[in-house]
Each structure stands twice: as structure tokens, then as C-alpha cells.
Amino acid sequence: MKLMHCAALAPLVLAGCATSPKDITAAYVSPVPYQAMSCDQLRGEAARVSAAAADAAGVQQGRANSDAVAMGVSLVLFWPAIFMVGGDKGNASQVAELKGEMNAIQQVNAEKSCGIQFQQG
């Protein structure tokens, strides 16, 4: 009976777990604001957005890891640990927005042939 309750709760709790940053889809960001920038300005903006995206992705990955640990502990050892699962807490939308900004910058980079190299991560 106890196992049945755990099995019933698992899908509900998993839905509240933080998403891994690699699984977050980029939000649409218009490239229009970037089109007025010079290649040097675009390069600086790409560096700024890339650093912010790396920071946000690190926070998001930390939340995903913590939630995975809390979920494992709750299902195996101590069910009240299930309440330690924090979820995305708005950080996932920041990651999506920053990914969208990088996509817009990449688009303008290609249009202007600025030669900015982007690492895929």
C-alpha cells in the first residue's frame, strides 16, 4: 500500500523538479535591436549575454541537481524530503530569454558577416 502511494505521488513531484538548462527551449527574441549595432558592439553584447547565460545555466543546473537528490532521498529513504524539491522558481524563464538573445545576436552576426564565433554548449 505504501509503495502504491509513492508511485502515485512520483509523477506529481517530478513535474515540480527543476529543468536541466540543456532542456530549456530558447524564447523568441527579436533581432531588431541588435541590427543597429556595429560588429564591435555586437561582439560586446554577445560576450555580456553569453556570461549571463552561463551564470543562469549554472544556477539552473544546481537546482536540477538538488531536486534530483531530494527526489531520490524522498522515494528511497525519507518521504518528507519530497518537500525539498524546489522546481524552476523563475530561473528557467531567464535561461530561455538569454538563449533567445543569443539566437538573435547570432542571426544579426550572420547577416552582417561580423565573424563572431559562437561555441555550442
N, C-alpha and C positions, 0 to 999 in steps of 0.2 A: 504494500500500500504506500509506504514512504517513497519507494522508487517511482511509483506512478505519479506522485505529486511533484517530484523533482523533474521527471520527464515532461510533465505538463507546464512547469514553470520555465524550463530552459529556453524555449523559443521566445517567450516574452522578455526574458532578461537579455538574451543575445541581441535582440532588437535595440536595446539600450546601450550596447557596448560602443565604444569609440571606434570610428572607421580608420583603417590604416590610410595614411596620406596617399599612397600609390593607388588606392581605390577611389579617391575623390575625383570626380569629374570637374574639369575647368568650367567656371561660369563664363558666360559671354561678356566680353569687354570690348567696346567699340575701339577700333584703331584710330579713329578720327583725331583724338587729342595728341596722338604721337606723330601724326603726319606733318605737323608744323615744326617738329623738332629737327635740328641738324643731326648728322650722324654722330657727332661728339656728344650732343645732348641725349640722343637715343642710347648711346653706349653707357652713359652715366645712369640713366633711368633703368636700363637693363640690369646694371650692377646693383642698384638700390632694391629693385623688385626681387631680384634673384636672392639677395641676402635675406630679405624679409620672408620670402617663401621658404628658404632653408630653415629659418628660425621657427616659423609656424609649423612646418612639417615635422620638425624635431619635437615640438610640444605635442602635436597630434599623435606622433608615434609613441611618445611616452605615455599618453593617455590610453592608447590602444593596448600597449604592453601591460599597464597597470590593470586595465579592465580584464584582460585575458587571465592574469594571475588571480584576481579576485574571483573570477568566474570558476576557475579550476579549483580553488580552495573551497568555494561555496558548494560546488557539486560533489566534491570528494570528502571534505572534512567537516566543514562548519557552515551550515546553510545561512546563518545571518551575515556572512561575508558577502552575500549576494547584494546587500545594500551598499557595498563599497564601489560597485560598478558605477562609474561617473558618466559615461557617454561622451558625446562630442562637445557639449557646452559651448556651442557657437564657434569654436575654433575651426571646425570643418568648413564653415562658410568663408572664413578668412583664407584658408588654403585654396578653396575653389576660386575665390576672387583673384588671388595672386597668380594662380595658374592661368587664369583668363587674361590677366595683364601681360604675362609673359607671351602668351599666344598672340596678343595684339602687337606687342613690340616685335616679335618675330615676323609678323606679316609686313609691318612697315619696313623692317630691316631688309626683307626680300624685295619689296617694291623699290626701295631707294638704293639697293646694292651697297649697303654700308659695310658689309663684310664682317658683321659681328658673329662670332662663333658661339653657339649655344650648346652646352652639354646636356645630354638627355639623362635624366635621373629617375 
